[in-house]
Amino acid sequence: MSTRNFVRRSRPLIAVVAGASLLLLAGCASPGGAADTSGSPSAPAADGAMDQSIHDLLPDDIKSSGVVTIGVTPEDPPFLSKVDGEYVGIIPELMDEVSAVMGVEFKLEELPFPGLIPAIQAGKIDYAWTSMFDTAEREQVLDFSTYAAANFGLLVQKGNPKDINFLEDLCGTVASTTKGTVMATALEEQKAKCAADGKGDMQISLYDSQSAAHVQLKAGQVDSFLGTATPLTYLAENAEGGAVFEMAEGSYPAGYLAVGSSKNDKGLAEAMSAALAKIEEDGAYAAVFESYSATNDVLDADLIVVNGRTSGVLK
């Protein structure tokens, strides 16, 4: 575990729980609970001041209330998990920085992943901030502000009893992932390839939460789980001391993770993207990822954009 390497702002975040915590397997938590804020900074520290120009981008009702509601799915360390009632990980620490720049408080509401987009559409939350991929299809429904790069990876049982290393090895096996994700689409595409190549029927099991799928993988009810590589690598290394899971050999460039917001609330996506760009400029953005050994997920400044898929910025 690495510790934070810059001085953290005072925390303006409000954590509100809307349901039972969705934790991963026993023994799996975010690195070290709350981040260590001791020591001298080795990267430029943000000054904690609100950026008025970014604050002014927010919708009037949010500027009046001073509160932004964010839907989260806290079962994805090191991106986001819940330890002893506190949200910890890359996303909460980025939230700390972004909320200070925006000059508003963040109120968190726990939702299952498939419920995030409908909650935005219904006006129940302002943002969805989790390991959600930015896709051209999703950009037709929501606006997206990119915050990280990501790869796909396959999680298997320790010892890899089915010898699964690449997507083509899923033929004749039971693969799993979370409902409503781009990974589910990838599995459907692989299932069709297996059938076309006559390599055996591939079954797909979809779950409302990652943790539910991981329990089934541990029990041998499914043979693999396709997900975002950084959290799965963390899980493989930490669940029950690393004795339960391992990562398959294959890794696939998957795209970009993004914060979703409503197309009806003009200024939300622009404010989020501007705040992320601001903390990238002052060094706080990269420092958060570095503290979780996730430097491969850091975006270049020119990729922190709104709706990069449909604008052509993201390839």
C-alpha positions as CSV (number, residue, x, y, z in Angstrom):
1,M,0.0,0.0,0.0
2,S,1.2,3.4,-0.8
3,T,0.3,6.5,1.1
4,R,-0.8,9.9,-0.1
5,N,2.0,12.1,-1.2
6,F,0.5,15.5,-1.1
7,V,-1.3,17.5,1.6
8,R,-5.1,16.9,1.4
9,R,-7.7,19.6,1.7
10,S,-10.1,19.7,4.5
11,R,-12.9,17.3,3.5
12,P,-16.2,19.0,2.4
13,L,-17.8,15.8,1.4
14,I,-21.2,14.6,2.9
15,A,-21.7,10.9,2.9
16,V,-25.3,9.8,2.9
17,V,-26.2,6.1,2.7
18,A,-29.4,5.2,0.7
19,G,-29.2,1.5,1.2
20,A,-27.1,-1.3,2.6
21,S,-23.4,-1.1,1.9
22,L,-22.3,-3.3,-1.0
23,L,-19.0,-4.5,0.2
24,L,-16.8,-7.1,-1.5
25,L,-15.7,-10.4,0.1
26,A,-14.6,-10.4,3.7
27,G,-11.1,-9.2,4.1
28,C,-11.2,-7.0,1.1
29,A,-11.0,-3.2,1.7
30,S,-9.6,-0.1,0.2
31,P,-5.9,0.4,0.8
32,G,-5.5,1.2,4.5
33,G,-8.9,2.7,5.1
34,A,-8.8,6.5,5.1
35,A,-5.7,8.0,3.3
36,D,-2.6,8.9,5.2
37,T,-2.2,12.6,5.1
38,S,1.0,13.0,7.0
39,G,4.3,14.0,5.6
40,S,5.5,16.7,3.3
41,P,4.0,16.9,-0.2
42,S,6.1,15.7,-3.2
43,A,3.6,17.1,-5.7
44,P,2.0,20.5,-5.9
45,A,-0.9,20.7,-3.4
46,A,-4.1,22.4,-4.4
47,D,-4.9,25.5,-2.4
48,G,-8.4,24.5,-1.4
49,A,-10.0,27.6,-2.9
50,M,-13.1,27.6,-4.9
51,D,-12.7,28.5,-8.5
52,Q,-15.4,31.0,-9.2
53,S,-15.5,30.5,-12.9
54,I,-16.1,26.7,-12.4
55,H,-18.7,27.3,-9.7
56,D,-20.5,29.6,-12.0
57,L,-20.9,26.8,-14.6
58,L,-23.2,24.9,-12.2
59,P,-27.0,25.1,-12.5
60,D,-28.6,27.8,-10.5
61,D,-30.4,25.4,-8.1
62,I,-27.1,23.8,-7.2
63,K,-25.4,27.1,-6.7
64,S,-28.3,28.1,-4.3
65,S,-28.3,24.9,-2.3
66,G,-24.6,24.4,-2.3
67,V,-25.1,20.6,-2.6
68,V,-24.5,18.1,-5.4
69,T,-26.0,14.6,-5.2
70,I,-23.9,11.8,-6.6
71,G,-24.9,8.2,-7.2
72,V,-22.2,5.7,-6.3
73,T,-21.7,1.9,-6.2
74,P,-19.2,1.4,-3.3
75,E,-17.9,-2.1,-4.2
76,D,-15.0,-1.4,-6.5
77,P,-11.7,-0.9,-4.6
78,P,-9.4,0.8,-5.2
79,F,-11.8,3.1,-7.0
80,L,-14.5,3.2,-4.4
81,S,-15.4,1.1,-1.4
82,K,-16.8,1.7,2.1
83,V,-14.8,0.9,5.2
84,D,-16.2,1.5,8.7
85,G,-18.9,3.8,7.3
86,E,-16.5,5.9,5.3
87,Y,-16.1,6.0,1.6
88,V,-12.5,5.5,0.6
89,G,-10.5,5.1,-2.7
90,I,-9.6,7.0,-5.8
91,I,-13.1,8.3,-6.5
92,P,-13.7,9.7,-3.0
93,E,-10.3,11.4,-3.0
94,L,-11.0,12.9,-6.4
95,M,-14.3,14.0,-5.1
96,D,-12.6,15.9,-2.2
97,E,-10.6,17.8,-4.7
98,V,-13.4,18.5,-7.2
99,S,-15.9,19.6,-4.5
100,A,-13.5,22.1,-3.1
101,V,-12.8,23.6,-6.6
102,M,-16.5,23.7,-7.4
103,G,-17.3,25.2,-4.0
104,V,-20.1,22.8,-3.2
105,E,-20.7,19.8,-0.9
106,F,-21.1,16.3,-2.4
107,K,-23.9,14.2,-1.0
108,L,-23.5,10.5,-1.9
109,E,-26.3,8.1,-2.5
110,E,-25.7,4.3,-2.9
111,L,-27.3,2.7,-5.9
112,P,-26.8,-0.6,-7.8
113,F,-24.9,0.0,-11.1
114,P,-27.9,-0.6,-13.4
115,G,-29.9,2.0,-11.5
116,L,-27.5,4.9,-11.9
117,I,-28.5,6.1,-15.4
118,P,-32.3,5.8,-14.6
119,A,-31.7,7.8,-11.4
120,I,-30.1,10.6,-13.3
121,Q,-32.9,10.6,-15.9
122,A,-35.5,10.8,-13.1
123,G,-33.7,13.7,-11.5
124,K,-32.9,11.8,-8.3
125,I,-29.1,12.4,-8.5
126,D,-27.0,15.0,-10.3
127,Y,-24.0,12.8,-11.2
128,A,-23.1,9.1,-11.4
129,W,-19.5,8.6,-10.4
130,T,-18.3,5.0,-10.5
131,S,-16.4,2.7,-12.9
132,M,-18.7,3.6,-15.8
133,F,-17.4,3.6,-19.3
134,D,-18.0,6.5,-21.7
135,T,-19.5,5.1,-24.9
136,A,-21.1,6.8,-27.9
137,E,-24.3,5.1,-27.1
138,R,-24.4,6.3,-23.5
139,E,-23.6,9.8,-24.7
140,Q,-26.9,9.8,-26.5
141,V,-28.6,9.6,-23.1
142,L,-26.2,11.4,-20.7
143,D,-23.3,13.8,-20.8
144,F,-20.0,12.3,-19.7
145,S,-16.9,13.9,-18.2
146,T,-13.9,11.6,-18.5
147,Y,-11.7,11.0,-15.4
148,A,-9.7,7.8,-16.0
149,A,-8.4,5.3,-18.6
150,A,-9.3,1.7,-18.1
151,N,-8.6,-1.8,-19.4
152,F,-10.7,-5.0,-19.3
153,G,-9.4,-7.9,-17.4
154,L,-10.6,-11.5,-16.6
155,L,-10.8,-12.6,-13.0
156,V,-10.7,-16.4,-12.4
157,Q,-10.4,-18.7,-9.4
158,K,-7.0,-19.2,-7.8
159,G,-5.0,-21.7,-9.9
160,N,-7.1,-21.0,-13.0
161,P,-8.7,-24.4,-13.1
162,K,-10.4,-23.8,-16.5
163,D,-7.2,-22.4,-18.0
164,I,-8.9,-19.2,-19.0
165,N,-6.4,-16.5,-20.2
166,F,-8.1,-14.7,-23.1
167,L,-11.6,-13.9,-24.3
168,E,-11.5,-16.8,-26.8
169,D,-10.9,-19.2,-23.9
170,L,-14.4,-18.4,-22.6
171,C,-15.9,-20.8,-25.2
172,G,-17.5,-23.7,-23.4
173,T,-17.4,-21.9,-20.0
174,V,-19.7,-19.8,-17.8
175,A,-18.6,-16.2,-17.9
176,S,-20.0,-13.4,-15.7
177,T,-20.1,-9.7,-15.4
178,T,-22.4,-6.9,-14.1
179,K,-25.7,-6.0,-15.8
180,G,-25.9,-2.9,-18.0
181,T,-22.1,-2.7,-18.6
182,V,-19.9,-2.5,-21.7
183,M,-18.4,-5.8,-20.4
184,A,-21.8,-7.5,-20.8
185,T,-21.8,-6.4,-24.5
186,A,-18.2,-7.7,-24.9
187,L,-19.3,-11.1,-23.5
188,E,-22.3,-11.2,-25.9
189,E,-19.9,-10.6,-28.8
190,Q,-17.6,-13.3,-27.6
191,K,-20.5,-15.7,-27.2
192,A,-21.4,-15.1,-30.9
193,K,-17.8,-15.7,-32.0
194,C,-17.7,-19.0,-30.0
195,A,-20.9,-20.2,-31.8
196,A,-19.7,-19.0,-35.2
197,D,-16.4,-20.8,-34.8
198,G,-18.0,-24.0,-33.4
199,K,-15.9,-23.9,-30.3
200,G,-18.6,-24.7,-27.8
201,D,-21.5,-23.0,-26.1
202,M,-20.6,-20.0,-23.9
203,Q,-23.0,-19.2,-21.1
204,I,-23.3,-15.7,-19.6
205,S,-24.4,-14.9,-16.1
206,L,-25.2,-11.3,-15.3
207,Y,-25.4,-9.8,-11.8
208,D,-26.7,-6.6,-10.3
209,S,-23.4,-6.1,-8.4
210,Q,-19.8,-7.1,-8.8
211,S,-19.7,-8.6,-5.3
212,A,-22.6,-11.0,-6.1
213,A,-20.7,-12.2,-9.2
214,H,-17.5,-12.6,-7.2
215,V,-19.2,-14.8,-4.6
216,Q,-20.4,-17.0,-7.4
217,L,-16.9,-17.2,-8.9
218,K,-15.4,-18.1,-5.6
219,A,-18.0,-20.9,-5.2
220,G,-17.3,-22.2,-8.7
221,Q,-20.8,-21.4,-10.1
222,V,-19.2,-19.3,-12.8
223,D,-15.8,-19.7,-14.3
224,S,-14.7,-16.0,-14.8
225,F,-15.6,-12.4,-14.3
226,L,-15.0,-9.7,-16.9
227,G,-14.4,-6.3,-15.4
228,T,-12.1,-3.3,-15.1
229,A,-8.6,-4.5,-14.6
230,T,-7.4,-2.2,-11.8
231,P,-10.1,-3.1,-9.3
232,L,-9.9,-6.8,-10.3
233,T,-6.2,-6.8,-9.8
234,Y,-6.6,-5.3,-6.4
235,L,-9.3,-7.9,-5.5
236,A,-7.1,-10.8,-6.6
237,E,-4.2,-9.5,-4.5
238,N,-6.2,-8.8,-1.4
239,A,-9.3,-11.0,-1.0
240,E,-8.5,-13.5,1.8
241,G,-4.8,-12.7,1.5
242,G,-4.7,-13.4,-2.2
243,A,-5.8,-17.0,-1.8
244,V,-9.1,-16.8,-3.7
245,F,-8.7,-15.2,-7.1
246,E,-6.1,-14.5,-9.8
247,M,-6.0,-12.4,-12.9
248,A,-6.0,-14.1,-16.3
249,E,-3.2,-13.2,-18.7
250,G,-5.2,-11.2,-21.2
251,S,-5.8,-7.5,-20.8
252,Y,-7.7,-5.4,-23.3
253,P,-7.7,-1.7,-23.9
254,A,-11.3,-0.8,-23.0
255,G,-11.6,2.9,-23.0
256,Y,-12.4,5.7,-20.6
257,L,-14.2,6.0,-17.3
258,A,-16.4,9.0,-16.9
259,V,-18.8,10.9,-14.6
260,G,-22.3,10.9,-16.0
261,S,-24.8,13.8,-15.7
262,S,-28.1,14.8,-17.2
263,K,-28.3,16.5,-20.6
264,N,-31.1,18.6,-19.1
265,D,-28.9,20.2,-16.5
266,K,-26.7,22.4,-18.6
267,G,-23.4,23.1,-16.9
268,L,-23.0,20.0,-14.8
269,A,-20.7,18.1,-17.3
270,E,-18.8,21.3,-18.1
271,A,-18.2,22.1,-14.4
272,M,-17.1,18.5,-13.6
273,S,-14.7,18.5,-16.6
274,A,-13.3,21.9,-15.7
275,A,-12.8,20.9,-12.1
276,L,-11.0,17.7,-13.1
277,A,-8.8,19.7,-15.5
278,K,-8.0,22.2,-12.6
279,I,-6.8,19.5,-10.2
280,E,-4.9,17.8,-13.1
281,E,-3.1,21.1,-13.6
282,D,-2.2,21.5,-9.9
283,G,-0.9,18.0,-9.5
284,A,-3.6,16.6,-7.2
285,Y,-5.2,14.5,-9.8
286,A,-2.2,12.3,-10.6
287,A,-1.2,12.2,-7.0
288,V,-4.4,10.4,-6.1
289,F,-3.9,7.7,-8.7
290,E,-0.2,7.3,-7.7
291,S,-1.2,6.7,-4.1
292,Y,-3.2,3.7,-5.2
293,S,-0.6,2.4,-7.6
294,A,-2.9,3.1,-10.5
295,T,-0.8,5.4,-12.7
296,N,-1.8,3.4,-15.8
297,D,-5.3,4.9,-15.4
298,V,-4.2,8.6,-15.4
299,L,-5.5,10.6,-18.3
300,D,-3.5,13.2,-20.2
301,A,-4.9,16.6,-19.8
302,D,-6.3,16.7,-23.4
303,L,-8.4,13.6,-22.7
304,I,-10.3,15.1,-19.7
305,V,-13.2,16.3,-21.8
306,V,-17.0,16.3,-22.1
307,N,-18.5,13.7,-24.5
308,G,-15.2,12.7,-26.0
309,R,-16.6,9.7,-27.8
310,T,-19.1,11.7,-30.0
311,S,-16.8,14.7,-30.3
312,G,-14.0,12.5,-31.7
313,V,-11.5,13.4,-29.0
314,L,-11.5,9.9,-27.6
315,K,-10.6,7.1,-30.0
